[in-house]
């Protein structure tokens, strides 16, 4: 079975979270990576309105914290 190939325009990365990127549509994504012996798949991160934060690696990270860690980039990656 062939998987669908998609491209994602990355506009920002974050200092303490190397696998979290911001797409051109201003949505946060977590790239696939290995955490200890487990593989974390590519996924879209959801924003929790009540906590005003995103859930990244089993911890809550506020939106203002992510803004302070943001590094602007201009990259294109392919997702399988």
Secondary structure, 3 states (H helix, E strand, C coil): CCCCCEEEEEEEEECCCCCEEEECCCCEEECCEEECCEEECCEECCEECCCCEEEECCEEEEHHHHHHHEEEEEEEEEEC
